Amino acid sequence: MRTLREVTVRATPTRYAAGSRVSGSDSLWMHANRNRSLADVLAAVAPLYIRNYGPGQLATVSFRGTSANHTNVLWNGFSLNSPTLGLVDLNTVPTGGFGQVWMQHGNTAALYGSGGVGGSVLLESEPVFKPDRQTRIHAEAGSFGHGAMGGWHRQSSARWHLQTQVSYQNSQNDFSYRNTAVFGSPRERQQNAAARQWSLSQDADFQKNARNAFSARVWLVQMHREIQPAMGTPANGANQTDRNWRTMLGWRHLSRWGTTQLKAAYFNDRLLYVSDPNIRSESRVHTWQGHIQHERAWRDRVFVTAGGEWQHFRADISSGYQGAVESRSSVFWQTRWQPWTSLELTLNARQAWVDGFDPPFTPYAGAKWRLLAKTNWQLHAKGNYARGYRVPTLNDRFWQGVGAAGNPRLLPENSRGWELGLAPQFAKSGVSLESEFTYFRNRIGEWIQWLPENNVWQPQNLAQVATQGLETSLRLKLHRKRWQWGSTLQYAYTQAEQTASRNPGDVLGRQLIYVPRHQGSWTITVLHGPWTATFGLNVTGERYGLAYNRTLRPFALAQATVGRTFPMGRTPHHWEVQARADNLFNTVYQTYEGYAMPGVSGQLRVLFHFSHLNPNPKP
């Protein structure tokens, strides 16, 4: 007799997002793709455009035709967006310590504050209070000098939960490519693109009693990388070191009046850029954040949450400015009402205050209505209207480089948008089918752009941008005896155009740069006994580059994995072997103009899983 290991799958979208499109991965998918960067995860689970300067280089994501500055990335409720740049480098965010990665499409300012004009990425690590002790150790090697190793350990009881994750990876990234910037497009070997990264995360949760629970999180990431030069540009030895230290504390209290949560966080982010002995730039940013909220529920039909947030930044940039400080605060109100089992209503609102700015009031109203309900299928309609905003970054306000003085008179960006959608579902005898069709429109005013003025780049409020499009998805799951199949097909059509400007030289009504009109993905997973196989295909349409007189060609990237689990005797322990191939078709492509990307590559991973369950646990 063979004992099968327990697998728990968690997939819980945000409670106060009725009417929004929420997508992402469950914990089973994360198990198969752990220790990959957030850029790799998002590219695999949603039709999002990841702009990448090369493997291990700067990578950003944008939703619905907006920019990377309009995407909020939150770690257990706290924003990771840099207060200096306004974005997150996805290659500096390893995902091995997270059980869930969620994406909320559309305006999320009423829930999460500044920056979520296009959408938000939510990284969650929920505790599990049950007797358990598990350990995982892995090592992998692959093409272009890639190597990685790491470990994960979780120990929990009815009152305690401890989780530790550590990883290290190194890659030379010395792939060959065709240099299209040189006559004849000769094949060359990539230089000055090596990257190495290590990370450590520690979660500790203590459930003192039924009323009180405490949590602590520490997350350290350090990455050193050589800066990959553009094609046709000689390597100058440029390199960059990123060090991110993030900590947070939390307390949750349950009383007859509801649930109260208090959270506080401190981030210390350092970036050191060196290109030669005469060019050296160092950035140090300190971020303090606080969060308080109280939630009250009535008969599981009405949920009301009220609270406030506070942020304080201090930044020192050797080549830009010293001692720049900014404080932000906000109050918010969230309501979820379910008058009938077939109808969910959400009403959220937020008012923020920022040093030197007057952000707009940002409401959100959404609804999800079950139109039809039969024995095996259902049909839901959904929709929402929301306002959003993004305040200028510290670089926008205080940058002093090259004689520029920044622009302290910048206005916050503001947006108004809505979406409507249908979501049919079918389930019968081991077969489930879920689909979703969403149409969206959004208008962003006072769009902030960096443009040259007297040969000096400066930020200005110049443009109004309008975006609209259609997002569709189809998910199929089949279960027959020892076989399980899962497949997801997604497509997004996006139109993003500048519709107004104060600059007479701007051309209106043309697709924005680096915004593909067509984006799609297809994934399939097959499980049979100890075997697992996956295949993924991502298709990206034509895009304008930095110059509108040329475009980047469309491309399709295919990825496949196959793995097998081997039991270790009669114990609950086991080990796994997994082989993965990326860019199966050896596609030549660019996501950022002029920067080479690798062709076909492979990786082999070995993982040992030790499970130490206590048959007679003590509480």
C-alpha positions in Angstrom: 0.0 0.0 0.0 1.3 3.5 -0.9 0.5 6.6 1.2 -0.2 9.7 -0.9 1.0 13.0 0.5 -1.6 15.6 1.4 -1.9 18.6 -1.0 -3.8 21.7 0.0 -4.8 24.1 -2.7 -5.7 27.7 -1.7 -7.2 30.2 -4.1 -9.0 33.1 -2.4 -9.5 36.4 -4.2 -9.8 39.6 -2.4 -13.2 40.1 -0.6 -13.9 43.7 -1.5 -13.4 43.3 -5.3 -16.9 42.4 -6.5 -17.1 43.4 -10.2 -13.4 43.3 -10.8 -11.4 40.8 -12.8 -9.1 38.8 -10.5 -6.7 36.2 -11.9 -3.7 34.3 -10.7 -2.3 31.0 -9.6 -3.2 28.7 -6.8 -0.7 27.0 -4.4 -0.5 23.9 -6.6 0.8 25.9 -9.6 3.2 27.7 -7.3 4.6 24.4 -6.0 5.6 23.4 -9.6 7.2 26.8 -10.3 8.7 27.9 -7.0 11.9 29.8 -6.9 11.3 31.6 -10.2 11.2 35.3 -10.3 7.9 37.3 -10.3 8.5 38.2 -13.9 8.5 34.5 -14.9 5.4 33.8 -12.8 3.3 36.7 -14.2 4.3 35.9 -17.8 3.1 32.3 -17.3 -0.3 32.9 -15.7 -1.7 36.0 -17.4 -1.5 37.7 -20.8 0.5 40.6 -19.5 3.3 42.4 -21.2 6.6 42.0 -19.4 9.2 44.5 -20.6 12.6 42.9 -20.0 16.0 44.2 -20.7 17.4 40.6 -20.7 17.6 37.6 -18.4 18.2 38.8 -14.8 18.0 42.5 -15.9 15.3 45.1 -15.1 11.8 43.6 -15.8 8.5 45.4 -15.3 4.8 44.7 -15.9 1.9 46.8 -17.0 -1.9 46.2 -17.1 -4.4 47.4 -19.7 -2.2 49.7 -21.7 -0.8 51.7 -18.7 2.9 51.9 -17.7 4.9 50.0 -15.0 4.3 53.0 -12.7 0.6 52.3 -12.8 1.0 48.8 -11.4 0.9 48.3 -7.6 2.9 45.3 -6.2 1.9 44.6 -2.6 3.6 42.2 -0.1 1.0 41.2 2.6 -0.8 44.5 2.1 2.3 46.8 1.9 3.4 48.4 -1.3 6.8 47.4 -2.7 6.8 50.2 -5.3 9.9 52.3 -5.1 9.2 55.8 -3.9 12.0 57.1 -6.2 11.1 55.3 -9.4 7.4 54.3 -8.8 7.8 50.8 -10.0 9.0 47.3 -9.0 11.8 45.3 -10.7 10.2 41.9 -10.9 13.5 40.1 -11.3 14.4 41.1 -7.7 11.3 39.4 -6.3 11.8 35.7 -5.9 8.5 33.8 -5.2 9.7 30.8 -3.3 8.2 32.1 0.0 4.7 32.8 -1.3 1.8 30.5 -1.4 -0.3 32.8 -3.6 0.2 35.4 -6.4 -2.9 37.3 -7.4 -3.5 40.0 -10.0 -6.4 42.4 -9.7 -7.0 44.1 -13.1 -8.2 47.6 -13.3 -8.3 50.6 -11.0 -7.4 49.5 -7.4 -6.7 52.9 -5.8 -9.7 52.7 -3.5 -8.3 49.5 -2.0 -4.5 50.1 -2.2 -3.8 53.7 -2.8 -1.5 55.5 -5.2 -0.2 53.7 -8.3 -2.9 51.1 -9.0 -4.3 52.8 -12.0 -3.8 49.8 -14.3 -3.9 47.0 -11.8 -2.2 45.4 -8.7 -0.2 42.3 -8.0 -0.8 40.7 -4.5 1.8 38.5 -2.8 0.4 36.6 0.1 1.8 34.2 2.7 -1.0 32.9 4.9 -0.2 30.8 8.0 -1.4 27.3 8.5 -2.3 26.4 12.1 -2.2 22.6 12.2 0.4 20.0 13.4 2.9 19.7 10.6 6.6 19.7 9.8 8.0 19.8 6.3 11.3 20.4 4.6 12.2 20.9 1.0 15.8 21.1 -0.5 16.4 21.7 -4.1 19.3 22.2 -6.6 19.2 22.9 -10.3 21.5 23.5 -13.2 20.9 24.8 -16.7 22.0 26.5 -19.9 24.2 29.6 -20.0 25.9 28.9 -16.7 22.7 28.7 -14.6 22.8 27.2 -11.2 20.6 27.4 -8.1 20.0 25.8 -4.7 17.8 26.5 -1.8 15.6 25.2 1.0 12.2 25.7 2.6 11.0 24.6 6.0 7.7 24.9 7.7 6.9 23.8 11.3 3.4 24.4 12.7 1.0 23.4 15.4 -2.4 24.5 16.5 -0.9 27.8 17.8 2.4 28.3 16.0 3.5 28.6 12.4 7.1 29.1 11.4 8.3 29.2 7.8 11.8 29.7 6.5 12.9 30.0 2.9 16.5 30.5 1.6 17.7 30.5 -2.0 20.7 31.3 -4.1 21.0 31.4 -7.9 23.7 32.4 -10.3 23.7 32.7 -14.1 26.4 33.8 -16.6 23.8 34.6 -19.3 26.5 34.1 -22.0 24.0 33.1 -24.7 24.6 33.6 -28.4 22.4 35.9 -30.4 22.1 37.6 -33.8 23.3 41.2 -33.5 20.7 43.0 -35.7 22.3 46.4 -34.9 25.4 45.5 -37.0 25.5 45.0 -40.8 25.0 41.4 -41.7 23.5 40.5 -38.3 26.4 38.4 -37.2 26.0 35.8 -34.4 27.8 37.0 -31.2 28.1 35.9 -27.6 26.4 38.1 -25.0 28.9 39.9 -22.7 28.6 41.5 -19.3 25.2 40.0 -18.4 25.9 37.7 -15.4 23.6 37.9 -12.4 23.5 36.3 -9.0 20.9 36.6 -6.3 20.3 35.3 -2.8 17.2 35.6 -0.6 16.0 34.8 2.9 12.5 35.0 4.2 11.2 34.2 7.7 7.6 34.1 8.7 6.5 33.6 12.4 2.9 33.5 13.5 1.5 32.9 16.9 -2.2 32.3 17.7 -2.3 33.0 21.4 -6.0 32.2 21.7 -9.2 32.4 19.8 -9.1 36.2 20.1 -5.5 37.2 19.5 -2.9 36.3 16.8 0.5 37.9 16.1 2.7 37.8 13.0 6.2 38.8 12.0 7.8 38.8 8.6 11.5 39.3 7.5 12.5 39.3 3.9 16.0 39.9 2.6 17.0 40.0 -1.1 20.4 40.9 -2.5 21.1 40.8 -6.2 24.3 41.7 -8.1 24.2 41.9 -11.9 26.2 43.1 -14.7 24.2 45.5 -16.9 23.6 43.9 -20.3 24.5 46.4 -23.0 22.3 47.1 -26.0 23.1 45.5 -29.3 25.8 47.4 -31.1 27.0 49.0 -27.9 30.4 47.9 -26.4 30.3 46.5 -22.8 31.6 49.1 -20.4 31.7 46.9 -17.3 28.6 48.5 -15.8 27.1 46.6 -12.8 24.5 47.1 -10.2 23.9 45.8 -6.7 20.4 45.8 -5.2 19.8 45.1 -1.5 16.3 45.0 -0.1 15.5 44.5 3.6 11.8 44.3 4.5 10.2 43.6 7.8 6.7 43.8 9.2 4.8 43.1 12.4 1.1 42.4 12.8 -1.6 41.8 15.4 -5.2 40.6 14.8 -7.8 40.9 17.6 -11.2 39.4 17.5 -14.0 40.8 19.8 -17.7 41.0 19.9 -17.4 44.2 17.8 -15.5 42.5 15.0 -11.9 42.0 13.9 -9.2 44.6 14.4 -5.8 44.5 12.6 -2.7 46.5 13.3 0.4 46.2 11.0 3.7 48.1 10.7 6.5 47.7 8.3 10.0 49.1 7.7 11.8 48.8 4.3 15.5 49.6 3.6 16.3 49.6 -0.1 19.8 50.2 -1.4 21.0 50.4 -5.0 24.6 50.8 -6.1 25.4 51.4 -9.8 29.0 51.5 -11.1 30.1 51.7 -14.7 33.7 52.8 -14.4 35.8 54.5 -11.6 34.4 57.9 -12.5 30.7 56.9 -12.5 29.3 55.7 -9.3 25.7 56.3 -8.1 24.2 55.1 -4.8 20.6 55.2 -3.7 19.3 54.6 -0.2 15.6 54.7 0.6 14.0 54.2 4.0 10.3 53.5 4.1 8.0 53.3 7.2 4.4 52.2 6.8 1.5 51.7 9.2 -1.9 50.2 8.7 -5.0 49.9 11.0 -8.4 48.6 10.1 -11.5 47.2 11.8 -14.0 44.9 10.1 -17.5 44.1 11.3 -19.8 41.4 9.8 -23.5 40.9 10.1 -24.8 37.4 9.4 -22.2 36.8 6.7 -24.2 39.1 4.4 -22.7 42.5 5.2 -19.0 43.2 5.8 -17.8 46.7 6.6 -14.1 47.7 7.0 -12.8 51.1 8.0 -9.2 52.1 8.6 -6.2 54.2 7.8 -2.7 54.0 6.4 0.5 56.1 6.8 3.7 56.1 4.9 6.9 58.1 5.3 9.9 58.0 2.9 13.4 59.3 3.1 15.7 59.0 0.1 19.4 59.8 -0.5 20.7 59.6 -4.0 24.3 60.6 -4.5 23.8 61.6 -8.2 20.4 63.2 -7.7 19.3 64.6 -4.3 19.9 64.2 -0.6 17.5 64.0 2.3 14.3 64.1 0.3 11.3 63.2 2.5 7.6 62.7 2.0 4.7 61.6 4.1 1.4 60.1 2.9 -1.7 59.2 4.8 -5.2 58.0 3.9 -8.4 56.8 5.3 -10.6 54.2 3.6 -14.0 52.6 3.8 -14.9 49.2 2.3 -18.4 47.6 2.2 -19.5 44.2 0.9 -23.2 43.5 0.9 -24.9 40.3 -0.3 -28.6 41.0 -0.1 -29.3 37.7 -1.8 -27.1 34.7 -2.5 -27.1 35.6 -6.2 -25.9 39.2 -5.8 -22.8 40.8 -4.3 -22.3 44.5 -4.0 -19.1 46.4 -3.1 -18.7 50.1 -2.3 -15.2 51.3 -1.4 -13.7 54.8 -1.0 -10.4 56.3 -0.1 -9.2 59.8 0.6 -5.4 60.4 0.7 -3.2 63.3 1.7 0.4 63.7 0.4 3.0 66.4 1.2 2.6 69.1 -1.5 -0.2 67.4 -3.4 -4.0 67.1 -3.2 -4.9 63.6 -4.4 -8.6 63.2 -5.5 -11.2 61.3 -3.7 -11.3 57.8 -5.1 -14.5 55.7 -4.9 -15.1 52.2 -6.2 -18.5 50.6 -6.9 -18.8 47.1 -8.1 -21.4 44.3 -8.5 -21.5 40.6 -9.3 -24.9 39.1 -10.1 -25.7 35.5 -10.8 -28.1 35.7 -13.8 -28.7 32.0 -14.2 -28.2 28.9 -12.1 -28.9 25.4 -13.4 -27.9 22.0 -12.2 -24.5 22.0 -13.9 -23.9 25.6 -15.0 -24.1 29.2 -13.9 -23.8 32.6 -15.5 -22.6 35.7 -13.7 -22.5 39.3 -14.8 -20.1 41.8 -13.2 -19.1 45.4 -13.5 -17.5 48.3 -11.7 -16.7 52.0 -11.8 -13.6 53.4 -10.1 -11.5 56.5 -9.9 -7.7 56.3 -9.3 -4.6 58.4 -8.9 -0.8 58.4 -8.9 1.3 61.0 -7.1 4.6 62.0 -8.6 7.6 60.0 -7.4 10.5 61.5 -5.5 12.6 61.5 -8.7 9.8 63.4 -10.4 9.9 66.0 -7.7 13.5 66.4 -6.6 15.9 65.1 -9.2 18.9 67.4 -9.6 20.9 65.5 -12.3 22.4 67.2 -15.4 21.4 70.6 -14.2 17.7 69.7 -13.9 15.8 70.9 -10.9 12.9 68.5 -11.0 9.4 69.9 -11.1 7.8 70.5 -7.7 4.6 71.9 -9.5 3.7 68.5 -10.9 0.1 67.4 -10.5 -1.0 63.9 -9.5 -2.3 61.7 -12.3 -6.0 60.9 -12.1 -8.1 58.3 -13.8 -11.7 57.3 -14.3 -12.6 53.9 -15.6 -15.3 51.2 -15.8 -15.6 47.6 -16.9 -18.4 45.1 -17.7 -18.1 41.3 -18.0 -19.8 37.9 -18.1 -18.5 34.7 -16.4 -20.1 31.4 -17.4 -19.3 28.2 -15.4 -20.0 24.5 -16.0 -19.3 21.5 -13.8 -20.3 17.9 -14.2 -18.8 14.4 -13.4 -15.1 15.4 -13.0 -15.3 18.2 -15.7 -15.3 21.9 -14.9 -15.2 24.8 -17.3 -14.9 28.5 -16.3 -14.7 31.4 -18.7 -14.7 35.2 -18.4 -15.2 38.0 -20.9 -14.4 41.6 -19.7 -14.6 44.9 -21.6 -12.9 47.9 -20.0 -12.4 51.6 -20.6 -10.1 54.0 -18.7 -9.0 57.6 -19.1 -5.9 59.0 -17.3 -5.4 62.7 -17.0 -2.2 64.6 -16.2 -0.1 61.7 -17.4 3.5 62.3 -16.2 6.2 62.1 -18.9 9.9 62.7 -18.9 10.7 64.8 -22.0 13.8 66.8 -23.1 13.6 70.6 -22.6 16.6 72.6 -23.6 18.5 69.2 -23.8 17.6 68.4 -20.3 15.2 65.6 -19.4 12.4 66.8 -17.0 9.1 65.5 -15.9 5.9 67.3 -17.0 2.2 66.8 -17.0 1.6 66.6 -20.7 -0.8 63.9 -21.8 -4.2 62.5 -21.4 -4.4 58.8 -22.3 -7.4 56.6 -23.0 -7.3 52.9 -22.9 -10.0 50.3 -23.8 -10.0 46.6 -24.6 -11.3 43.1 -24.1 -9.9 40.4 -21.8 -11.1 36.8 -22.2 -10.2 33.5 -20.4 -11.2 29.9 -20.6 -10.2 27.3 -18.0 -10.9 23.6 -18.3 -10.3 20.9 -15.7 -10.8 17.1 -16.2 -10.4 14.3 -13.7 -10.5 10.7 -14.8 -9.3 8.0 -12.4 -5.5 8.6 -12.1 -5.5 11.3 -14.8 -5.9 15.0 -14.3 -5.9 17.6 -17.0 -6.0 21.4 -16.7 -5.8 23.9 -19.5 -6.1 27.7 -19.6 -6.5 29.9 -22.6 -6.3 33.7 -22.3 -6.4 36.6 -24.7 -6.3 40.4 -24.3 -6.9 43.1 -26.9 -5.7 46.5 -25.7 -6.0 49.9 -27.4 -4.0 52.7 -25.6 -3.8 56.1 -27.2 -2.8 59.6 -26.3 -6.0 61.7 -26.7 -4.9 65.2 -25.5 -1.7 67.1 -24.9 -0.3 70.4 -24.0 2.7 69.8 -26.3 2.0 70.8 -29.9 4.5 68.2 -31.2 2.6 65.2 -29.8 0.8 62.9 -32.3 -2.6 61.9 -31.0 -4.6 58.8 -31.7 -1.7 56.4 -32.1 -0.9 53.3 -30.0 1.4 54.0 -27.1 5.0 52.6 -27.3 5.5 49.1 -25.9 1.8 48.3 -25.7 0.8 45.3 -27.8 -2.7 45.3 -29.2 -2.8 41.5 -29.0 -1.5 39.4 -26.2 -2.4 35.7 -25.5 -1.3 32.7 -23.6 -2.2 29.0 -23.4 -1.1 26.5 -20.6 -1.9 22.9 -20.2 -1.0 20.6 -17.2 -1.3 16.8 -17.1 -0.9 14.7 -14.0 -0.8 10.9 -14.1 0.3 9.1 -11.0 3.8 10.3 -10.1 4.2 12.1 -13.5 3.6 15.7 -14.2 3.9 17.6 -17.5 3.2 21.2 -18.4 3.2 23.2 -21.6 2.9 26.9 -22.0 2.7 29.3 -25.0 2.8 33.1 -24.8 2.1 35.2 -27.9 2.8 38.9 -28.1 1.8 41.1 -30.9 3.5 43.9 -32.8 4.6 47.0 -30.7 6.0 50.4 -31.4 9.5 50.9 -30.1 11.0 54.1 -28.8 10.9 55.6 -32.3 7.5 55.4 -34.0 9.1 54.8 -37.4 9.8 51.2 -36.6 8.1 48.4 -34.7 9.1 45.3 -32.8 8.1 42.1 -34.4 5.4 39.8 -32.8 6.7 36.6 -31.2 5.6 33.4 -29.6 7.4 31.7 -26.7 6.9 28.1 -25.7 7.9 26.5 -22.5 7.5 22.8 -21.3 8.3 20.9 -18.1 8.2 17.2 -17.3 8.7 15.7 -13.8 8.4 12.6 -11.8 8.0 11.9 -8.1 9.8 9.0 -6.4 8.8 7.7 -2.9 11.5 7.1 -0.4 10.5 3.6 0.9 7.4 3.5 3.1 8.1 6.9 4.6 6.0 10.0 3.7 9.3 11.5 2.2 9.8 11.7 -1.5 12.1 13.3 -4.1 11.3 14.8 -7.5 13.1 15.3 -10.7 12.0 18.0 -13.1 13.3 19.0 -16.5 12.3 22.3 -18.1 12.8 23.9 -21.6 12.3 27.5 -22.3 11.8 29.2 -25.8 11.3 25.8 -27.4 11.0 27.3 -30.9 14.3 29.2 -30.5 12.5 32.4 -31.3 14.5 35.6 -31.9 12.6 38.4 -30.2 13.0 41.6 -28.2 10.7 42.9 -25.4 12.7 46.1 -25.1 14.2 47.6 -28.3 17.8 46.8 -28.9 18.3 44.2 -26.1 19.0 40.6 -27.0 17.0 37.7 -25.4 18.2 34.1 -25.2 17.1 31.3 -27.5 16.2 27.8 -26.5 17.5 26.8 -23.1 17.0 24.0 -20.5 17.2 23.4 -16.8 17.2 20.2 -14.6 16.0 20.4 -11.0 16.2 17.8 -8.2 14.0 18.3 -5.1 13.9 16.4 -1.8 10.7 16.7 0.3 10.7 15.5 3.9 7.4 15.4 5.8 7.5 14.7 9.6 3.9 14.4 10.8 3.2 13.8 14.4 0.4 11.2 14.8 -0.4 12.3 18.3 0.1 16.1 18.4 -0.3 18.1 21.5 -2.2 21.4 21.2 
